[in-house]
Amino acid sequence: MKIIDTRGEICPKPIIMTKKQLSDIRVNEAFQILSDNETSMNNLLRFLKDNYFDAEVMHTEGYYTINCTKKAIELLQPESGIYCKIPEKNDYIIVFKSDKMGIGEDELGSILIKGFTNTITELETKPKVMIFYNSGVLLTIKSSPLAESLIKLQNEGVKIMVCGTCADYFHVKSEIELGTISNMYAICECLNSYQHIIYP
C-alpha cells in the first residue's frame, strides 16, 4: 500500500506532496496519508473530498493516518482558493518588504517566510518578478536559508530585484550573489507595471 508521509511538514506542503503522488494511484486503490498536524490534516481531508476520494481518519501514536480510496480517474481542480490557488496568467509579482512573514513573533515569522518561499518553487505558475527591499534584502544574502530556493526560482526565469539602498544600509551588498541590485526608480516602474502584487 502506498504511504504518503507528510509528517514534519506544514501547510501547504502536505497538499503539494499528496497531489504529486495521486497521479500514480489507480481507481479503487487504497493508500494512506500520514500527518502530525491537525490543520494540515483537515486541509488534506477537504482536498480529498473535493477530488472525490473516500477518506477516513485514525489518530494514533501522536499522528493522524488518513485511509484513502481513489474513486475517480482524473483529479479535479479544487473549487475554492484554500489550496494555494494560482493566478490563471503569469502576471503577478511578489514583494518582500521584511525578512519575516506577518507581524508578531519573529521566530514564527522566519519559519513562515521560509515555508512561503519554498512553496513558490512548487507552483506551476511562478511570479514574473520578486522584489526585496528594507529588511527583505537580508533574505537574498548567500547565508540566507532562502538562498537555495531563490537561486532555483531565478534559474527558472523569475526576475529578482534587490534594493541597492537597502543593501547598503544593512551592509550586505557584498554578500548578495543572486538577482539584480536595483534602485527605487526601477522598483517603482516594476510595481506600476503589474496589477497583481503579493506582499507576504
C-alpha positions in Angstrom: 0.0 0.0 0.0 1.3 3.5 -0.9 2.0 5.7 2.1 2.4 9.5 1.7 4.3 10.6 4.8 3.8 14.4 5.3 4.8 14.4 9.0 7.0 17.3 9.9 5.7 19.5 7.1 3.4 22.5 7.5 0.6 23.6 5.2 0.6 23.8 2.2 3.5 21.4 1.7 1.4 18.3 2.6 -1.1 19.1 -0.1 1.6 19.6 -2.6 3.3 16.3 -1.7 0.0 14.5 -1.9 -1.1 16.0 -5.2 2.2 15.0 -6.8 1.7 11.3 -5.9 -2.0 10.9 -6.7 -1.5 10.5 -10.4 0.1 7.1 -9.7 -2.9 5.9 -7.8 -5.3 3.6 -9.6 -9.1 3.8 -9.3 -10.4 1.9 -6.2 -6.8 1.6 -5.0 -6.3 2.2 -1.2 -3.5 4.3 0.2 -2.6 6.2 3.3 -1.5 9.8 4.1 0.3 10.4 7.4 0.2 13.8 9.1 1.2 15.1 12.6 -0.5 18.5 12.2 -4.3 18.9 12.7 -4.5 21.9 10.4 -2.8 20.1 7.6 -4.9 17.0 8.2 -8.1 19.0 7.9 -6.9 20.7 4.7 -5.9 17.3 3.2 -9.4 16.0 4.0 -11.0 18.9 2.2 -8.7 18.5 -0.8 -9.5 14.7 -1.0 -13.3 15.4 -0.7 -13.2 18.0 -3.4 -11.4 15.5 -5.7 -13.8 12.6 -5.0 -11.6 10.4 -2.7 -13.0 8.4 0.2 -11.1 9.3 3.3 -11.2 8.1 6.9 -9.0 9.4 9.7 -7.4 7.5 12.6 -5.5 9.2 15.4 -2.8 7.0 16.9 0.7 7.4 18.3 0.7 11.2 18.1 -0.1 11.5 14.4 -3.0 11.1 12.0 -3.4 8.3 9.5 -5.8 9.1 6.6 -7.0 6.0 4.9 -8.0 6.8 1.3 -9.5 5.2 -1.8 -9.4 6.7 -5.2 -12.9 6.9 -6.8 -12.4 9.0 -9.9 -9.9 8.6 -12.8 -8.9 12.3 -13.1 -8.3 14.8 -10.4 -10.4 17.9 -10.4 -9.2 21.4 -9.5 -10.5 22.5 -6.1 -13.4 24.9 -6.3 -12.1 27.2 -3.6 -8.8 29.0 -3.2 -7.7 27.4 0.0 -5.3 25.1 -1.7 -2.9 27.8 -2.9 -4.8 29.0 -5.9 -2.5 30.0 -8.7 -3.3 33.0 -10.9 -4.5 32.0 -14.4 -1.8 34.0 -16.0 1.8 34.6 -15.1 1.2 38.3 -14.4 1.9 38.7 -10.7 4.9 39.8 -8.7 5.8 39.2 -5.1 7.3 42.0 -2.9 9.3 41.1 0.3 9.4 44.2 2.5 10.7 42.3 5.5 12.7 39.2 6.3 9.7 37.9 8.3 6.2 37.0 7.3 3.4 38.8 9.2 3.6 40.7 12.4 4.2 39.1 15.8 6.8 36.6 16.9 10.0 36.9 14.9 10.8 33.2 15.1 7.4 32.3 13.7 7.8 35.0 11.0 11.1 33.5 9.9 9.5 30.0 9.7 6.6 31.3 7.7 8.7 33.3 5.2 10.8 30.2 4.5 7.8 28.0 4.0 6.2 30.6 1.8 9.2 30.9 -0.5 9.8 27.1 -0.7 6.2 26.7 -1.7 6.6 29.2 -4.6 9.2 26.8 -6.1 6.5 24.1 -6.3 3.9 26.3 -8.0 3.1 25.6 -11.7 2.8 29.3 -12.3 5.8 31.3 -11.0 5.8 35.1 -10.4 7.3 37.3 -13.0 9.3 39.3 -10.5 10.3 39.1 -6.9 11.3 42.4 -5.3 13.2 42.7 -2.0 13.5 45.9 0.0 14.0 47.1 3.6 15.0 44.1 5.7 13.7 41.9 3.0 17.1 42.2 1.3 18.5 40.0 4.1 16.7 37.1 2.5 18.9 37.4 -0.6 22.4 37.1 1.0 24.3 33.9 0.4 23.9 32.7 4.0 20.1 33.1 3.9 18.0 29.9 4.4 16.1 31.1 1.3 19.1 31.3 -0.9 18.8 27.9 -2.5 15.1 28.4 -3.3 15.7 31.9 -4.7 18.5 30.6 -7.0 16.2 27.9 -8.2 13.5 30.4 -9.0 15.9 32.7 -10.7 17.2 29.8 -12.9 13.5 29.1 -13.8 13.2 32.6 -15.2 11.9 34.6 -12.2 13.5 38.1 -12.1 14.8 39.1 -8.7 15.3 42.7 -7.8 17.2 43.8 -4.7 17.0 47.4 -3.4 20.6 48.8 -3.5 19.9 51.5 -0.9 18.6 48.8 1.5 21.6 46.5 0.9 23.9 49.4 1.6 22.0 50.3 4.8 22.4 46.8 6.1 26.0 46.5 4.8 25.2 43.3 2.9 25.8 44.2 -0.7 28.9 42.1 -0.9 27.0 39.1 0.4 24.3 39.2 -2.3 25.1 36.7 -5.1 21.7 36.5 -6.8 19.3 38.8 -8.6 20.0 42.4 -9.7 20.9 45.2 -7.3 18.3 47.8 -8.3 17.2 51.3 -7.5 13.9 52.8 -6.4 13.0 54.2 -9.8 13.3 50.7 -11.4 11.3 49.2 -8.5 8.5 51.8 -8.8 8.4 51.2 -12.6 8.0 47.4 -11.9 5.3 47.9 -9.3 3.4 50.2 -11.7 3.6 47.5 -14.4 1.6 44.7 -12.7 -2.0 44.6 -11.5 -1.4 41.7 -9.1 1.2 42.3 -6.3 1.5 39.9 -3.4 3.0 41.1 -0.1 3.7 38.1 2.2 
